[in-house]
Amino acid sequence: QAQLAESGGGLVQAGGSLRLSCATAEAVASFNAIGWYRQAPGKQRELVADMSRGGSPFYVDSVKGRFNISRDTIKNTVSLQMNSLKPEDTGVYYCHAEMWVRSQLLEYWGQGTQVTVSS
């Protein structure tokens, strides 16, 4: 059972920056994919950014050019640098990972961290 622990959320004004971090007990390169989802009030959870096992990043269109996902294979962390934040980036951000276990693709979630962007 993979364990994910997020940190780094908070309150920031529009145009500001925050950095989220997700620590794993497993090697980050052992995951099929690892990244970040967010859920805004009254909306469905959506994928924001993730990184494949090979290190290829994916970003949802709304954050391209503003957010950057990176991983540290020594510390086994995945980080999301969020710049030029907008009020619509507000939500609970969840670290998410997928791992193949005995031919099954299992999903793991962190507990979530609140990001609030004020206008």
C-alpha positions as semicolon CSV with decimal commas, in nm:
position;residue;x (nm);y (nm);z (nm)
1;Q;0,000;0,000;0,000
2;A;0,164;0,319;-0,120
3;Q;0,149;0,619;0,111
4;L;0,147;0,975;-0,012
5;A;0,192;1,280;0,212
6;E;0,133;1,631;0,079
7;S;0,258;1,960;0,214
8;G;0,280;2,320;0,104
9;G;-0,074;2,448;0,062
10;G;-0,189;2,782;0,193
11;L;-0,341;3,121;0,119
12;V;-0,189;3,347;-0,145
13;Q;-0,295;3,653;-0,340
14;A;-0,362;3,634;-0,712
15;G;-0,035;3,647;-0,903
16;G;0,155;3,480;-0,623
17;S;0,326;3,143;-0,603
18;L;0,305;2,827;-0,396
19;R;0,497;2,503;-0,404
20;L;0,332;2,172;-0,318
21;S;0,530;1,863;-0,230
22;C;0,430;1,497;-0,212
23;A;0,651;1,251;-0,028
24;T;0,627;0,878;-0,095
25;A;0,763;0,576;0,087
26;E;0,824;0,406;-0,249
27;A;1,062;0,510;-0,524
28;V;0,883;0,770;-0,735
29;A;1,009;0,599;-1,050
30;S;0,824;0,282;-0,946
31;F;0,488;0,447;-1,014
32;N;0,326;0,425;-1,354
33;A;0,231;0,789;-1,304
34;I;0,236;1,033;-1,015
35;G;0,095;1,383;-0,996
36;W;-0,167;1,622;-0,872
37;Y;-0,543;1,650;-0,890
38;R;-0,751;1,933;-0,752
39;Q;-1,112;1,972;-0,647
40;A;-1,276;2,312;-0,637
41;P;-1,591;2,368;-0,431
42;G;-1,891;2,222;-0,611
43;K;-1,680;2,077;-0,892
44;Q;-1,543;1,737;-0,983
45;R;-1,187;1,643;-0,908
46;E;-0,964;1,712;-1,209
47;L;-0,612;1,618;-1,311
48;V;-0,382;1,919;-1,295
49;A;-0,042;1,771;-1,379
50;D;0,134;1,440;-1,362
51;M;0,455;1,270;-1,460
52;S;0,499;0,929;-1,620
53;R;0,747;0,667;-1,505
54;G;0,981;0,789;-1,778
55;G;0,957;1,147;-1,657
56;S;0,725;1,293;-1,923
57;P;0,505;1,567;-1,778
58;F;0,140;1,635;-1,855
59;Y;-0,045;1,958;-1,775
60;V;-0,410;2,048;-1,809
61;D;-0,447;2,341;-2,050
62;S;-0,550;2,587;-1,780
63;V;-0,214;2,562;-1,598
64;K;0,027;2,532;-1,890
65;G;0,302;2,789;-1,867
66;R;0,224;2,861;-1,500
67;F;0,274;2,530;-1,320
68;N;0,576;2,300;-1,326
69;I;0,587;1,942;-1,200
70;S;0,915;1,785;-1,100
71;R;1,038;1,481;-0,914
72;D;1,336;1,404;-0,694
73;T;1,435;1,039;-0,724
74;I;1,671;1,064;-0,426
75;K;1,422;1,213;-0,181
76;N;1,126;1,034;-0,346
77;T;0,920;1,347;-0,373
78;V;0,708;1,504;-0,645
79;S;0,662;1,879;-0,640
80;L;0,426;2,118;-0,810
81;Q;0,553;2,475;-0,848
82;M;0,253;2,700;-0,904
83;N;0,318;3,051;-1,034
84;S;0,090;3,334;-1,145
85;L;-0,188;3,183;-0,938
86;K;-0,546;3,276;-1,015
87;P;-0,858;3,261;-0,796
88;E;-0,983;2,975;-1,014
89;D;-0,684;2,768;-0,898
90;T;-0,844;2,752;-0,553
91;G;-0,925;2,404;-0,431
92;V;-0,802;2,102;-0,244
93;Y;-0,497;1,956;-0,414
94;Y;-0,441;1,581;-0,392
95;C;-0,130;1,386;-0,468
96;H;-0,222;1,084;-0,680
97;A;-0,020;0,785;-0,795
98;E;-0,077;0,470;-0,996
99;M;0,116;0,149;-0,959
100;W;0,097;-0,189;-1,128
101;V;0,058;-0,462;-0,869
102;R;0,014;-0,818;-0,996
103;S;-0,136;-0,704;-1,328
104;Q;-0,373;-0,460;-1,155
105;L;-0,336;-0,084;-1,183
106;L;-0,393;0,047;-0,832
107;E;-0,454;0,410;-0,740
108;Y;-0,333;0,589;-0,429
109;W;-0,434;0,929;-0,290
110;G;-0,290;1,167;-0,037
111;Q;-0,506;1,339;0,222
112;G;-0,520;1,667;0,031
113;T;-0,391;2,016;0,097
114;Q;-0,593;2,338;0,064
115;V;-0,484;2,606;-0,180
116;T;-0,673;2,935;-0,164
117;V;-0,602;3,220;-0,406
118;S;-0,760;3,552;-0,316
119;S;-0,843;3,815;-0,575
